[in-house]
Amino acid sequence: NFDDVWPGRNVSGGEPQKHFWRRAHLYPDGSILGIFEYLGAVKLDSYSRVIWAKDNSFNHDISVTDDGTIYMLEQKPTARPAVNPDLKIMDDHVTRLTQDGDIIDSVSLVDCVLNSPCRTLMDRVLLETADIFHSNTLKVITEEQARVWPIAMPGMVLVSFRELHTIALIDLHEKKVVWWSSDVTRYQHEPIVTPRGTIMMFDNIWCPGRSRVVEIDPKDNAIVWQYAGTPQQPFYSLTCSMVQYLPNGDLMVTSSDEGRAFTIDATGKLTWEFLNPHRAGPNDAFIATLFQCERLPKDFPTHWATPPANARAAKTASLL
């Protein structure tokens, strides 16, 4: 519980976010890193004991590299007269942490845009809102992805600027955008690099009442593939949602607002489906949001999920 992590902490205006994790990362030893949206992040061991917690305004996404470095999105209210002379903006940052939760550095995404040829994207910023980018995805480029996408280098990050209908590849060391794509999608989430060197993402508002998964060639932004369900079973999520490319070529799709996750093969055939059973409201009209559904590798360790009896007894004794 949030109050177990930060006893007595006042989060006026953030009460709903106390009750869910927007995103989580599961480690092979059963420990887990979760984000209380805009309120902080907590790492727990496999018994749900707090290892460390940070009350920064982390949000939306987590990426953990092979060496244990943690990348998270963070919002910092900042006066930026050159961007908005009348209102403090929410300056989105990419913040890096050690595996022990110590902050390494934090890079402003506003600075990255202003330092780049795509600085004209700032013309799209609405002066009536502080949340000018609403960055919602953060993926660290791996060596394998860099080999299939020549412009990308390991350690660069792929982000999604929801409010600008834009995705961007960012060099955090140079603090600049090295590639971007705009207006292929609207209010998109979860751009990922496929083994083919293409970019795939969830296009939330493809058309009124319909979402799609779309794949583009980053060389020219051409659409090379898309999936919008079938006339009998379309899908639509105004908010959140994600995609995951699976090793066998199937695609995992999470349609968050519908509380639905499903996989399709390369032909678009439905191969697996999950519907969130949790409902609320009159006649169970409200569906519990499914933020994240992720397929783990077949060899992912699960020994910690069924600890030996003596470990369970030790835990019980410690609780008593």
C-alpha positions as CSV (number, residue, x, y, z in Angstrom):
1,N,0.0,0.0,0.0
2,F,1.1,3.6,-0.7
3,D,0.7,4.5,2.9
4,D,3.0,1.7,3.9
5,V,5.7,3.1,1.7
6,W,5.2,6.7,2.6
7,P,3.3,6.8,6.0
8,G,1.4,10.1,6.5
9,R,2.4,11.6,3.2
10,N,0.0,14.2,1.9
11,V,-0.7,13.8,-1.8
12,S,-3.5,16.4,-2.3
13,G,-4.7,16.1,-5.9
14,G,-3.0,12.7,-6.4
15,E,-5.3,10.5,-4.3
16,P,-6.4,8.2,-7.2
17,Q,-2.9,7.4,-8.2
18,K,-2.2,6.0,-4.7
19,H,-4.2,2.9,-5.5
20,F,-2.6,1.5,-8.6
21,W,0.8,1.1,-10.4
22,R,0.8,2.7,-13.8
23,R,3.8,0.5,-14.8
24,A,5.9,-2.3,-13.3
25,H,9.1,-4.1,-14.0
26,L,9.6,-7.6,-12.8
27,Y,13.2,-8.8,-12.0
28,P,14.3,-12.5,-12.3
29,D,14.6,-12.7,-8.5
30,G,11.0,-11.8,-8.0
31,S,11.6,-8.3,-6.9
32,I,9.5,-5.7,-8.7
33,L,9.8,-2.0,-9.5
34,G,6.4,-0.1,-9.7
35,I,5.4,3.5,-10.5
36,F,2.7,5.3,-8.5
37,E,1.8,7.7,-11.3
38,Y,3.4,11.1,-10.7
39,L,3.8,10.2,-7.0
40,G,6.9,8.1,-7.0
41,A,8.5,4.7,-7.5
42,V,9.1,1.8,-5.2
43,K,11.1,-1.4,-5.4
44,L,9.9,-4.4,-3.5
45,D,11.4,-7.8,-2.9
46,S,9.5,-11.0,-3.6
47,Y,7.8,-10.8,-0.2
48,S,6.6,-7.2,-0.9
49,R,9.1,-5.7,1.5
50,V,10.3,-2.2,0.5
51,I,13.9,-2.2,-0.7
52,W,13.8,1.5,-1.7
53,A,11.4,4.2,-2.6
54,K,11.7,7.6,-4.4
55,D,9.0,10.3,-4.2
56,N,9.9,11.9,-7.5
57,S,7.2,12.6,-10.1
58,F,7.9,9.4,-12.0
59,N,5.3,8.4,-14.5
60,H,4.2,6.1,-17.4
61,D,7.2,3.9,-18.2
62,I,10.3,2.1,-16.9
63,S,13.2,0.7,-18.9
64,V,15.9,-1.4,-17.2
65,T,19.2,-2.1,-19.0
66,D,21.3,-5.3,-18.8
67,D,23.7,-3.6,-16.3
68,G,20.8,-2.7,-14.0
69,T,20.5,1.0,-14.8
70,I,16.9,2.2,-14.5
71,Y,15.5,4.8,-16.9
72,M,12.2,6.5,-16.0
73,L,10.2,9.5,-17.1
74,E,9.9,12.3,-14.6
75,Q,8.0,15.6,-14.6
76,K,9.4,18.7,-13.1
77,P,7.4,22.0,-12.9
78,T,9.6,24.6,-14.5
79,A,9.4,28.2,-15.5
80,R,10.4,28.3,-19.2
81,P,9.4,31.8,-20.6
82,A,10.7,30.9,-24.0
83,V,8.1,28.0,-24.1
84,N,5.3,29.6,-22.2
85,P,5.7,33.1,-20.8
86,D,2.5,32.9,-18.6
87,L,2.6,29.4,-17.1
88,K,5.0,27.0,-15.5
89,I,5.3,23.9,-17.7
90,M,5.7,20.3,-16.8
91,D,9.2,19.8,-18.1
92,D,9.5,16.1,-18.9
93,H,12.8,14.5,-18.1
94,V,14.5,11.1,-18.6
95,T,16.0,10.3,-15.2
96,R,18.5,7.5,-14.8
97,L,18.9,5.6,-11.5
98,T,21.3,2.9,-10.2
99,Q,19.7,-0.4,-9.3
100,D,19.9,0.8,-5.7
101,G,17.7,3.8,-6.5
102,D,20.3,6.5,-6.5
103,I,19.8,9.2,-9.2
104,I,22.6,9.3,-11.8
105,D,21.4,12.2,-13.9
106,S,18.2,13.7,-15.4
107,V,17.9,15.2,-18.9
108,S,15.2,17.7,-19.9
109,L,13.2,16.6,-23.0
110,V,12.3,20.2,-23.7
111,D,16.0,21.0,-23.9
112,C,16.5,18.0,-26.3
113,V,13.8,19.4,-28.6
114,L,15.0,23.0,-28.5
115,N,18.6,21.8,-29.3
116,S,17.4,20.0,-32.4
117,P,16.2,20.7,-36.0
118,C,12.7,19.6,-34.8
119,R,12.5,22.6,-32.5
120,T,9.5,23.8,-34.6
121,L,7.5,21.1,-32.8
122,M,7.3,23.7,-30.0
123,D,4.9,25.6,-32.2
124,R,2.4,22.9,-31.5
125,V,2.5,23.4,-27.8
126,L,-0.8,24.6,-26.3
127,L,-0.3,27.6,-24.1
128,E,-3.4,26.8,-22.0
129,T,-1.8,23.6,-20.6
130,A,1.2,22.9,-18.5
131,D,1.6,19.3,-19.6
132,I,2.9,20.2,-23.0
133,F,4.5,16.9,-24.1
134,H,2.8,14.3,-21.9
135,S,5.6,11.9,-22.7
136,N,4.3,8.4,-22.2
137,T,6.8,5.9,-23.4
138,L,10.6,5.4,-22.8
139,K,12.5,2.6,-24.5
140,V,16.3,2.3,-24.3
141,I,17.9,1.3,-27.6
142,T,19.8,-2.0,-27.3
143,E,22.8,-3.2,-29.3
144,E,20.5,-5.6,-31.3
145,Q,18.1,-2.7,-32.2
146,A,21.0,-0.4,-33.2
147,R,22.2,-3.0,-35.7
148,V,18.9,-3.0,-37.5
149,W,18.2,0.7,-37.2
150,P,21.5,2.4,-38.4
151,I,20.7,5.9,-37.1
152,A,20.2,4.6,-33.6
153,M,23.0,4.0,-31.1
154,P,22.9,1.8,-28.0
155,G,21.8,3.9,-25.0
156,M,19.7,6.3,-27.0
157,V,16.0,6.4,-26.1
158,L,12.8,6.2,-28.1
159,V,10.1,8.4,-26.6
160,S,6.5,9.2,-27.4
161,F,5.2,12.8,-27.1
162,R,1.5,12.1,-26.8
163,E,0.3,15.7,-27.1
164,L,2.4,16.4,-30.2
165,H,1.4,13.2,-32.0
166,T,5.2,12.6,-32.3
167,I,7.7,9.9,-31.5
168,A,11.4,10.8,-31.2
169,L,14.8,9.1,-30.9
170,I,17.0,11.1,-28.4
171,D,20.7,11.1,-27.7
172,L,20.8,11.8,-24.0
173,H,24.5,12.6,-24.0
174,E,24.2,15.2,-26.7
175,K,20.8,16.3,-25.4
176,K,19.2,16.4,-28.8
177,V,16.6,14.7,-31.0
178,V,18.3,12.7,-33.8
179,W,15.1,11.4,-35.5
180,W,11.4,12.0,-35.2
181,S,8.1,11.2,-36.8
182,S,4.9,13.2,-36.5
183,D,1.2,12.8,-37.4
184,V,1.3,9.2,-38.5
185,T,-0.6,8.5,-35.3
186,R,-2.7,10.5,-32.8
187,Y,-2.2,10.3,-29.0
188,Q,0.0,7.2,-29.6
189,H,1.6,4.9,-27.0
190,E,4.4,2.4,-26.8
191,P,6.6,2.8,-29.9
192,I,9.0,-0.1,-30.1
193,V,11.7,-1.2,-32.5
194,T,11.0,-4.5,-34.2
195,P,13.7,-7.0,-35.3
196,R,13.1,-5.7,-38.8
197,G,14.3,-2.2,-37.9
198,T,10.8,-0.8,-38.2
199,I,8.8,1.1,-35.5
200,M,5.5,-0.3,-34.2
201,M,3.1,1.5,-31.9
202,F,-0.4,1.7,-30.6
203,D,-2.3,4.4,-32.4
204,N,-5.0,5.4,-29.9
205,I,-7.2,7.5,-32.1
206,W,-6.8,6.1,-35.6
207,C,-10.3,7.3,-36.4
208,P,-13.3,8.1,-34.2
209,G,-14.0,5.2,-31.9
210,R,-11.2,3.0,-33.4
211,S,-7.6,2.3,-32.5
212,R,-5.0,0.4,-34.5
213,V,-1.5,-1.0,-34.2
214,V,0.7,0.5,-36.9
215,E,4.2,-0.3,-38.2
216,I,6.3,2.3,-40.0
217,D,9.6,2.4,-41.8
218,P,11.7,5.0,-40.0
219,K,13.6,5.9,-43.3
220,D,10.5,7.5,-44.8
221,N,7.7,7.1,-42.3
222,A,5.8,4.9,-44.7
223,I,3.2,2.6,-43.2
224,V,4.3,-1.0,-43.9
225,W,1.7,-2.8,-41.8
226,Q,-1.3,-2.1,-39.6
227,Y,-4.0,-4.0,-37.7
228,A,-7.3,-2.5,-36.5
229,G,-9.1,-5.6,-35.5
230,T,-12.0,-6.9,-37.5
231,P,-15.4,-5.4,-38.3
232,Q,-16.8,-7.9,-35.8
233,Q,-14.2,-7.2,-33.2
234,P,-12.5,-3.8,-33.5
235,F,-10.7,-2.3,-30.5
236,Y,-10.5,1.2,-29.1
237,S,-8.6,2.7,-26.2
238,L,-8.6,6.5,-25.8
239,T,-5.8,6.2,-23.1
240,C,-2.8,4.2,-22.2
241,S,-2.3,0.8,-24.1
242,M,0.8,-1.0,-25.3
243,V,2.2,-3.4,-27.8
244,Q,4.9,-6.1,-27.4
245,Y,6.7,-7.9,-30.3
246,L,7.0,-11.6,-29.3
247,P,9.9,-13.9,-30.3
248,N,7.7,-16.1,-32.5
249,G,6.6,-13.1,-34.6
250,D,3.2,-12.8,-32.8
251,L,2.2,-9.4,-31.4
252,M,0.8,-8.8,-27.9
253,V,-1.7,-5.9,-27.7
254,T,-3.1,-4.3,-24.6
255,S,-6.2,-2.2,-25.2
256,S,-6.3,-0.6,-21.7
257,D,-9.7,1.1,-21.6
258,E,-11.4,-2.1,-22.7
259,G,-9.5,-4.1,-20.1
260,R,-8.4,-6.4,-22.9
261,A,-5.2,-8.0,-24.0
262,F,-4.7,-10.3,-27.0
263,T,-2.1,-11.7,-29.3
264,I,-2.3,-12.0,-33.1
265,D,0.0,-13.8,-35.6
266,A,1.5,-12.3,-38.7
267,T,-1.7,-12.8,-40.6
268,G,-3.8,-10.9,-38.0
269,K,-5.4,-14.1,-36.6
270,L,-6.3,-14.0,-32.9
271,T,-4.2,-16.5,-31.0
272,W,-4.8,-15.6,-27.4
273,E,-7.1,-13.2,-25.4
274,F,-7.6,-12.0,-21.9
275,L,-10.6,-9.9,-20.6
276,N,-10.2,-8.2,-17.3
277,P,-13.0,-9.7,-15.1
278,H,-13.1,-6.8,-12.7
279,R,-16.1,-4.6,-13.0
280,A,-17.8,-1.8,-11.1
281,G,-20.7,0.6,-11.2
282,P,-24.4,0.1,-12.2
283,N,-24.8,-3.2,-14.1
284,D,-21.0,-3.6,-14.0
285,A,-20.7,-1.0,-16.7
286,F,-17.2,0.1,-15.7
287,I,-14.2,-2.1,-16.8
288,A,-11.0,-2.0,-14.7
289,T,-8.2,-0.5,-16.8
290,L,-5.6,-3.0,-17.9
291,F,-2.4,-0.8,-18.0
292,Q,0.1,-3.5,-18.9
293,C,0.1,-7.0,-20.1
294,E,3.6,-8.4,-20.9
295,R,4.6,-11.9,-22.0
296,L,7.7,-13.1,-20.1
297,P,10.3,-15.3,-21.7
298,K,9.8,-19.0,-21.3
299,D,13.0,-19.3,-19.3
300,F,12.1,-16.5,-16.9
301,P,12.8,-17.7,-13.4
302,T,9.7,-18.3,-11.2
303,H,11.3,-20.3,-8.3
304,W,10.6,-17.3,-6.0
305,A,6.8,-17.6,-6.7
306,T,6.7,-20.8,-4.6
307,P,9.3,-20.4,-1.9
308,P,10.1,-23.4,0.3
309,A,8.1,-24.0,3.5
310,N,10.8,-22.9,5.8
311,A,10.9,-19.5,4.0
312,R,7.1,-19.1,4.3
313,A,7.4,-19.9,8.0
314,A,10.1,-17.3,8.5
315,K,8.0,-14.7,6.7
316,T,5.0,-15.5,9.0
317,A,7.2,-15.3,12.1
318,S,8.6,-11.9,11.0
319,L,5.1,-10.6,10.5
320,L,4.0,-11.7,13.9
